[in-house]
Amino acid sequence: MTTHGPVLPIWSCGGCDLPWPCPTRRRELRAEYADAPVSLALYLGAYLVQAAEDLPWAPAGALHRRFIGWTRQPAEVQQRSTATTPAERGKSVTRPNELV
């Protein structure tokens, strides 16, 4: 059992006090759901719905990136950057594995 569970209703990590899911929990979830990425997305989608109810002031896009968006990135990209800051308006953002 992990100590990196969510502390509700503020959605911080009980193990390290970072926003949940924290980098440690993300690594744990990747390992637990290594052969079931759709199940991982569904599992986190349920948490996303709960978080949206608890944090109505949080932008939907930021919550999506925080709870589900990272699951589509390769693990090595996740380890390099855990920031989820939105791009500035009018600026193009290139992501790994996207065609330009």
C-alpha atoms as an extended CHARMM CRD file, in Angstrom:
* protein
*
       100  EXT
         1         1  MET       CA              0.0000000000        0.0000000000        0.0000000000  PROA      1               0.0000000000
         2         2  THR       CA              1.3240000000        3.4210000000       -0.9070000000  PROA      2               0.0000000000
         3         3  THR       CA              1.5770000000        6.4090000000        1.3940000000  PROA      3               0.0000000000
         4         4  HSD       CA              1.1160000000        8.6520000000       -1.6440000000  PROA      4               0.0000000000
         5         5  GLY       CA             -2.6860000000        8.7400000000       -1.5910000000  PROA      5               0.0000000000
         6         6  PRO       CA             -4.8360000000       11.8300000000       -2.0970000000  PROA      6               0.0000000000
         7         7  VAL       CA             -5.7440000000       14.0720000000        0.8360000000  PROA      7               0.0000000000
         8         8  LEU       CA             -9.2560000000       15.2930000000        0.1830000000  PROA      8               0.0000000000
         9         9  PRO       CA            -10.7290000000       17.8120000000       -0.5000000000  PROA      9               0.0000000000
        10        10  ILE       CA             -7.5130000000       19.6760000000       -1.3190000000  PROA      10              0.0000000000
        11        11  TRP       CA             -6.0690000000       16.8900000000       -3.5140000000  PROA      11              0.0000000000
        12        12  SER       CA             -2.5410000000       17.0090000000       -2.1650000000  PROA      12              0.0000000000
        13        13  CYS       CA             -0.4090000000       13.9160000000       -1.6550000000  PROA      13              0.0000000000
        14        14  GLY       CA             -0.4680000000       12.3710000000        1.8020000000  PROA      14              0.0000000000
        15        15  GLY       CA              3.1350000000       11.2140000000        1.4060000000  PROA      15              0.0000000000
        16        16  CYS       CA              4.9330000000       14.2760000000        0.0390000000  PROA      16              0.0000000000
        17        17  ASP       CA              2.3520000000       17.1270000000        0.0690000000  PROA      17              0.0000000000
        18        18  LEU       CA              2.6820000000       17.7480000000       -3.6880000000  PROA      18              0.0000000000
        19        19  PRO       CA             -0.4230000000       17.9780000000       -5.9010000000  PROA      19              0.0000000000
        20        20  TRP       CA             -1.9080000000       14.4990000000       -6.2870000000  PROA      20              0.0000000000
        21        21  PRO       CA             -1.0770000000       12.3650000000       -8.2210000000  PROA      21              0.0000000000
        22        22  CYS       CA              2.5100000000       13.2360000000       -7.3410000000  PROA      22              0.0000000000
        23        23  PRO       CA              5.4900000000       11.9810000000       -9.3850000000  PROA      23              0.0000000000
        24        24  THR       CA              5.9710000000        9.0400000000       -6.9960000000  PROA      24              0.0000000000
        25        25  ARG       CA              2.3400000000        7.9460000000       -7.2860000000  PROA      25              0.0000000000
        26        26  ARG       CA              2.4860000000        8.3620000000      -11.0620000000  PROA      26              0.0000000000
        27        27  ARG       CA              5.4530000000        5.9660000000      -11.2040000000  PROA      27              0.0000000000
        28        28  GLU       CA              3.5990000000        3.5270000000       -8.9690000000  PROA      28              0.0000000000
        29        29  LEU       CA              0.4660000000        3.7330000000      -11.1070000000  PROA      29              0.0000000000
        30        30  ARG       CA              2.4680000000        3.2210000000      -14.3110000000  PROA      30              0.0000000000
        31        31  ALA       CA              3.9170000000        0.0450000000      -12.8110000000  PROA      31              0.0000000000
        32        32  GLU       CA              0.5510000000       -1.1890000000      -11.5050000000  PROA      32              0.0000000000
        33        33  TYR       CA             -1.2140000000       -0.5760000000      -14.8270000000  PROA      33              0.0000000000
        34        34  ALA       CA              1.7030000000       -1.3510000000      -17.1620000000  PROA      34              0.0000000000
        35        35  ASP       CA             -0.3950000000       -3.7580000000      -19.2240000000  PROA      35              0.0000000000
        36        36  ALA       CA             -3.6850000000       -1.8640000000      -18.9200000000  PROA      36              0.0000000000
        37        37  PRO       CA             -3.3230000000        1.8050000000      -19.9710000000  PROA      37              0.0000000000
        38        38  VAL       CA             -7.0430000000        2.1970000000      -20.6700000000  PROA      38              0.0000000000
        39        39  SER       CA             -7.8790000000        0.9230000000      -17.1930000000  PROA      39              0.0000000000
        40        40  LEU       CA             -5.4210000000        3.4430000000      -15.7540000000  PROA      40              0.0000000000
        41        41  ALA       CA             -7.1150000000        6.2740000000      -17.6410000000  PROA      41              0.0000000000
        42        42  LEU       CA            -10.5580000000        5.1300000000      -16.4360000000  PROA      42              0.0000000000
        43        43  TYR       CA             -9.3130000000        4.8430000000      -12.8520000000  PROA      43              0.0000000000
        44        44  LEU       CA             -7.8530000000        8.3460000000      -12.9450000000  PROA      44              0.0000000000
        45        45  GLY       CA            -10.9210000000        9.6740000000      -14.7730000000  PROA      45              0.0000000000
        46        46  ALA       CA            -13.0270000000        8.7860000000      -11.7530000000  PROA      46              0.0000000000
        47        47  TYR       CA            -10.6310000000       10.7760000000       -9.5590000000  PROA      47              0.0000000000
        48        48  LEU       CA            -10.7460000000       13.6530000000      -12.0500000000  PROA      48              0.0000000000
        49        49  VAL       CA            -14.5260000000       13.8780000000      -11.6480000000  PROA      49              0.0000000000
        50        50  GLN       CA            -14.2110000000       13.9420000000       -7.8470000000  PROA      50              0.0000000000
        51        51  ALA       CA            -11.4650000000       16.5700000000       -7.9970000000  PROA      51              0.0000000000
        52        52  ALA       CA            -13.5080000000       18.7660000000      -10.3440000000  PROA      52              0.0000000000
        53        53  GLU       CA            -16.3190000000       18.7340000000       -7.7680000000  PROA      53              0.0000000000
        54        54  ASP       CA            -13.9290000000       19.5630000000       -4.9020000000  PROA      54              0.0000000000
        55        55  LEU       CA            -11.9380000000       22.1910000000       -6.8320000000  PROA      55              0.0000000000
        56        56  PRO       CA            -14.5490000000       24.0810000000       -8.9030000000  PROA      56              0.0000000000
        57        57  TRP       CA            -12.1820000000       27.0360000000       -9.3670000000  PROA      57              0.0000000000
        58        58  ALA       CA             -9.4850000000       24.8980000000      -11.0380000000  PROA      58              0.0000000000
        59        59  PRO       CA             -9.3720000000       25.1140000000      -14.8570000000  PROA      59              0.0000000000
        60        60  ALA       CA            -10.6490000000       21.9420000000      -16.5150000000  PROA      60              0.0000000000
        61        61  GLY       CA             -7.5930000000       21.6860000000      -18.7730000000  PROA      61              0.0000000000
        62        62  ALA       CA             -5.2010000000       21.8380000000      -15.8450000000  PROA      62              0.0000000000
        63        63  LEU       CA             -7.1230000000       19.1240000000      -14.0120000000  PROA      63              0.0000000000
        64        64  HSD       CA             -7.1630000000       16.9600000000      -17.1290000000  PROA      64              0.0000000000
        65        65  ARG       CA             -3.3790000000       17.2750000000      -17.5600000000  PROA      65              0.0000000000
        66        66  ARG       CA             -2.8360000000       16.5970000000      -13.8660000000  PROA      66              0.0000000000
        67        67  PHE       CA             -5.0190000000       13.4860000000      -13.6550000000  PROA      67              0.0000000000
        68        68  ILE       CA             -5.0900000000       11.9630000000      -17.1420000000  PROA      68              0.0000000000
        69        69  GLY       CA             -2.8800000000       13.8450000000      -19.5900000000  PROA      69              0.0000000000
        70        70  TRP       CA              0.3890000000       12.4370000000      -18.2270000000  PROA      70              0.0000000000
        71        71  THR       CA             -0.7130000000        8.8570000000      -18.8790000000  PROA      71              0.0000000000
        72        72  ARG       CA             -0.1610000000        9.2240000000      -22.6320000000  PROA      72              0.0000000000
        73        73  GLN       CA              3.4050000000       10.4730000000      -22.2600000000  PROA      73              0.0000000000
        74        74  PRO       CA              6.2650000000        7.9820000000      -22.2430000000  PROA      74              0.0000000000
        75        75  ALA       CA              7.6480000000        7.4200000000      -18.7260000000  PROA      75              0.0000000000
        76        76  GLU       CA             11.0310000000        8.9400000000      -19.6060000000  PROA      76              0.0000000000
        77        77  VAL       CA              9.3720000000       12.2250000000      -20.6370000000  PROA      77              0.0000000000
        78        78  GLN       CA              7.4550000000       12.2590000000      -17.3310000000  PROA      78              0.0000000000
        79        79  GLN       CA             10.6610000000       11.8700000000      -15.3340000000  PROA      79              0.0000000000
        80        80  ARG       CA             12.2510000000       14.8850000000      -17.0240000000  PROA      80              0.0000000000
        81        81  SER       CA              9.3600000000       17.2570000000      -16.3750000000  PROA      81              0.0000000000
        82        82  THR       CA              6.3980000000       17.1130000000      -14.0340000000  PROA      82              0.0000000000
        83        83  ALA       CA              5.3330000000       20.7250000000      -14.5690000000  PROA      83              0.0000000000
        84        84  THR       CA              1.8340000000       21.3050000000      -15.9270000000  PROA      84              0.0000000000
        85        85  THR       CA              1.9100000000       24.9490000000      -16.8630000000  PROA      85              0.0000000000
        86        86  PRO       CA             -0.2450000000       26.0300000000      -19.7880000000  PROA      86              0.0000000000
        87        87  ALA       CA              1.3410000000       27.5910000000      -22.8620000000  PROA      87              0.0000000000
        88        88  GLU       CA              1.0400000000       31.3120000000      -23.3780000000  PROA      88              0.0000000000
        89        89  ARG       CA             -1.7520000000       32.4280000000      -25.6450000000  PROA      89              0.0000000000
        90        90  GLY       CA             -0.7600000000       32.5650000000      -29.2730000000  PROA      90              0.0000000000
        91        91  LYS       CA              2.3750000000       30.4650000000      -28.8230000000  PROA      91              0.0000000000
        92        92  SER       CA              2.7210000000       27.0950000000      -30.4250000000  PROA      92              0.0000000000
        93        93  VAL       CA              3.5230000000       24.1190000000      -28.2340000000  PROA      93              0.0000000000
        94        94  THR       CA              5.2450000000       21.0760000000      -29.6730000000  PROA      94              0.0000000000
        95        95  ARG       CA              4.9270000000       17.8110000000      -27.8490000000  PROA      95              0.0000000000
        96        96  PRO       CA              7.0030000000       14.6680000000      -28.1760000000  PROA      96              0.0000000000
        97        97  ASN       CA              5.6430000000       12.1560000000      -30.6770000000  PROA      97              0.0000000000
        98        98  GLU       CA              3.5920000000       14.7670000000      -32.5560000000  PROA      98              0.0000000000
        99        99  LEU       CA              4.0920000000       15.4390000000      -36.2070000000  PROA      99              0.0000000000
       100       100  VAL       CA              4.9150000000       19.0310000000      -36.9920000000  PROA      100             0.0000000000
